[in-house]
C-alpha cells in the first residue's frame, strides 16, 4: 500500500545541504540572513538604548581595570599608603572631620539618582515641564559634585603637594591612581551634566512632541532619550559607590 501523501514530508534545498541551518538559503545569502537575524534580539528596544547598554558594558571593563590596578599597586608597594581619613579630612572649628567632603559628594550624587528617576517617570507620562525641571535639578547636583571634586583636587595639589608623579605623604602611586580614577569619573559626570542640560532644553521646547530634527532626535511623542540618559547617569553613580568604597574607605 502506497504511503499517504499527507504523511510525506519533502525537504527543502536548505535542509538537504549538509552543515546548513534549516530554513536558510545556501551560500552568501544564507550567511547574510543569519547575521542580520541577530537584530531580533533588540526588536523592541530602541537603538539608542541598546547602544548605551553596550557603551556602559565597555566602560565597566575600563573602570574595573582601573580599580584592580589600584588595588594591585596598593597591595604591592613597600612604602606606606596614606590614610584616606587623614588625607581627605576637612577642619571645622579647628577639629578635622574625616571624609566629610567625600560623604557630602556621595550624598549629592546618590540624591541625583533620585531626581533622575523622577525625570524618567515624568518622561513616560510626557509631562515635559516636570521632566525638564528634574533633568535640570539632576544636572545641578552633578555640577555641584564636579565643583566639590575640583575643590578636593585643589586642596591636595596646593596644600598637600600631591602630584600624579609624587606624594609627600607616602607611596608615590597614591597620586597617580587618585587623579586617574577620580579624574576619569569626573569627566563622565561633566559630560553627563552637559547632555542633561541639552536634553532638558529639547524637552522644554517640545522638540520630542513634534519630532523636530536635530541633535538627540527621537520619535514623535517619545521621550526614550530621557531613559537612555538615566541609564548613563545611574551607571556613573554606581561607579562612584565602588570608588568611594575601595579608595576612600579601604
N, C-alpha and C positions, 0 to 999 in steps of 0.2 A: 504494500500500500504506500502510495507516494505521500511524503510529508505534506502537511497543510501549509499553504502559503503564509498563513498568519503567524506561524512559528518560525519562519525562515528570516534570519537577520542577515542583511547584506552590509558588509564592512565597507566604509568609505576609503578613499585613497590614503587619507592621513592615518587611519587605523591600521592599514596594511604595511605602512612604512616602518621598518624596524627602528627602535630608539626614538620615535617621534611621539610627542604628546598627543593623545587622542583629541580630535577636534581642531588641530592646527594644520594649516597647509604646509607642504614640504618646501624646503629651500628658504631663501631670504624672506619671502612674505610671512612664513610661519615664525621666523625669528623676530621680525618686526612686530607681529601681532602679540607674541609672547611678552616682549619687553614693554610694549605700550599698555598691556593689560594691567601692569602694576599701578596705574593711576586709579584703579578701582579701590585701592586701599584708602585713598583720600577722596572718594567720590563725593561725600557730603561735607568735606572740610574745605574752607576757603584756602586758596594757595598761600595767601599771606600768613595765615595761622600755621599752616604746615611748615612753611619755610622758617617761621620764627622758632618752632619746636626744634628743627634741625640746627638752626644757629645756636640755640641755647644748649643743645647737646654738645656741640663743638666747644662752646665756651666753658661748659662743665669740665671738659678734659683739660683746658688751659688752667683754670683756677685750681683744679685738683693737682696738676703738675707743680704749680707754684707752692701750694701748701705742703705737698710731700717733700719738695726740695727744701723748704724752710725747716720742716721737722728733721730732715736728714742732716742739714747743716748744724742745727742747734744741738742734736744729739752727738755729733762727731767732733765739734770744736773743743779744744782743750782750754780755751780762755773762758773765764766765767761769763755767762749770759746776763745782761742787765735785768733787773727785776722790773717787770712792766708796771707793777703797782707803784713803784717809786718814780719811774721814768715819766709816766703819764698822770702824775698827781698834780692837782692844782691847789694853791693855797688860798684859803678864805679866812680872814681874821688871824693870819699868822699860822694857821693849822693846815697842813697838807691833807687833802682828801683824795685817797687813791681812786683812780679811774673815773672820777666824777664826770669829766668831759666826755669820755667814751660812753659812759652809761647814758648820758643825755642824747648823744648822737644815735645810739642804738634805739632809744625810746622814740626819737623823731622818725627814724626810718621805718620802724615797725608800725607806728601810727600812720605813716603814709600808705602802708599796705591797706589799712582800713579804709582810707579815703579813696584809694584806687578801686576797691571792691564796690564802694558806693557809686563811683563813676560808671563802672561796668554795669551795675544794676540799673541805673537810670538810662544807660545807653540801650539796654534791652527794651526799655519802655519808650524809647525815642523821646525822652524828655531832654531836649537839647540844652536848655538853660542850666538845669541841675547837673547834667553830665559835664558841661564845660566848667562849671564852678568847682566841682570836685576834682576835675583834672588840674585846674589851676592851683587848688589847695595842695594837691599831691606834688605838683611842681615846686610850690613854695617850700614844702617840707624838704624836698630833695635839694633845693638851692641852699637851704639853711644847713643841711648836713654837709654839703661841699664847703660852705663858708667856715664851718667849725673845723673841718678837716684841714683847711688852709691855715687856720689859727694853730692847730696842732703841729703841722709841719713847720710853721714859722718859729714856734717855741722850741722845737727840737733843734732846728738848724741854727738859730740865732743865740738862744740861751744855753742850750746843752752842747752845741758844737758837733751834733751828729751829721755825718755825711754818708752818701752812698758807698764811699770807699774807706770810711773810717768811723770810729766810735770811741770817744774818750772814756766811756763808762764801762768798757769791756770788749766783748768779741766784735771784731770789725764787721762781721757778716750781719750784725743786727741792723745796721743802717741800710745795707743793700736790700735785704729781704723786706724790711719795713716799707721802704719807699717803692719797691717794685710791686708788692701785693696791694698796699693801700692806694697807690697811685693808679694801678690798673683798675681797681674797683671804683675809685673816684672818677675816673674817665667814663666808666659805664654810667654812673649816676648823672654826670654832667650831660652826656648825650641823651639820657632818658629825660632829663628836665627840658632840654631843647625840644625834643619830639613831643612831649606832653603839651608844651605851650603851642606848638604848631597844630596838633590835633584839636586842642581846646578851641583855638581860633576858628578852625574849619567847622567844628560842631556849632559854635556860637553863631557863625554866619549862615548856618543851614546848608552848607555845601553837600552834606550827605543826604539831605532831604530832596534835593533837586538833581543829584548825581552830577555835580559840577566837575568838570575835568580839571586835572592839575595834580600836584604832589599829594600823595596819600589819598588817592581817589577810592571810592567804594561804590557798591551798587546802590541804587536809589532806595532811600528809606532804610538802609542797613548801616548799623554802627559797629560792624565787626572789627574795625580798626581799633576801637577803644578796648575791646577784649584782647586783641593782639598786643597792644601796649601794656595791658595789665599783666600778661604773661611775662613780658620783659621785666616789668617793674618788680613783680613778686620774685623773680629769679635774682635780681640784684639784691633785694632784701634778704633772701635766703643765703646768698653767698656771704653777706656781711655777718650773719649769725655764726657761720663757720670761722670767719676771720676773727671775730670777737672771741670765740671760744679757744681757738688754737693760738692766737698771737697775744691777746691781752690777758686772758685768764690762766694760760698754762705757765 
